[in-house]
Amino acid sequence: MMFPDSLRNPEWTTNWLLYRYAVSCELTGDRTTAVAICSRIRKSSDDLRPYERYYFRRSQELLAQPLTQGEATLIRAGNAAGAKNYLASLQLAEEGARLAAGEPEVLSRALLAVMQALYELKRYDDAVQIAPRIFALSPRRELWILPHAYFKLGQSLVKLNRMGEARKAFDMVDEFDDYDFQERLERNVEEELDKLGG
């Protein structure tokens, strides 16, 4: 029996859960099941549940075409990061970026994953060096990438004691609007600015 089907309350079956299940099927070669699961993912307009909107969009992409090698590698990088194996996450994200060279949407997410892994590994200078590569991209669907990259840049600059530059990076987040996870990111920026003294 499929785990999502075993839940008593269908509301507990989140889009995240269904998408992860679909991706697992896809990665093991069972595209038929992956497509069937993606077809069950519900569209959401709930501003309090941005991940529901995000994974609905991702599920529609998976319905339209199988995972590319770059995307599949990036998913593995995310799994490693979730397990706090940041070195493996970095290596996989870098490989995902190489494989996604012609896919700006996937490449932007891969480079952000590289930046995040470098930050967790305390390689702050390297994280700062990745930022321009992300900013040079113009993702059309993953609009959240650029403001999140500015946030991670700001955090990295704080660790390097480059406070003026960090503040400018945090301020850049306000230049973006109407993207996934916006409310949470803006709260995080406020917290970082408070630590800097306003």
Steps between C-alpha positions, in 0.01 A plus 500: 500500500626849419572702816297809398196278448536362854445840665157540660468868416567590134606848615808342652607392154691812406617590153856466633434140603337408171768672294778322691325170441462575130864597469606181676302299245650702216854445627445125518370491142128476575377801305146362472452514877679836520252647251204348685617649830566843346147498362372486859689810614259784569534862396524728801457873542554497877752772581567333834617183325744614230654155466164369381504748210864430428465123483187525290703694243785251520256213456365660183854517365552133581175415324619686190838328477718247683769620738818607327837378627569840650169505686544145628849581627372815668231299680773274636691809610193616690469162668862522613446852634193381688719236664754777584761333278605834354813375327300243302235765437764738363646235269159397370383860456817583305441196280135602459613848389732347240224275368247787495718742303226542236209510746494844668222407744680191628841668480385789720375257766818293475723804548295612800540149644877532445497835680299362791731198538809724494343714772430196718859385445616844622658573160359851502741650245406227253130560566548869419679407177205288383247784536581685172440180303150479647426869444604466135210259443141606442275214608143553380324248725729479801475869585581426864858402420646851463367650825605186686846526347529860617400386849763226506754747363418735787542223754836401350621861505402529867719198577786676318438814710414700187199660664439788258492263202282258696244772568490587129443133412215473751349824368497353148240247610247787510552550126304181433130431542240230440722192527483171687582505873508882501347558842738263674804644325403856587469400867846344483641820349346706780662273758841533334468879476401516866822318587691758301329778690202597286 
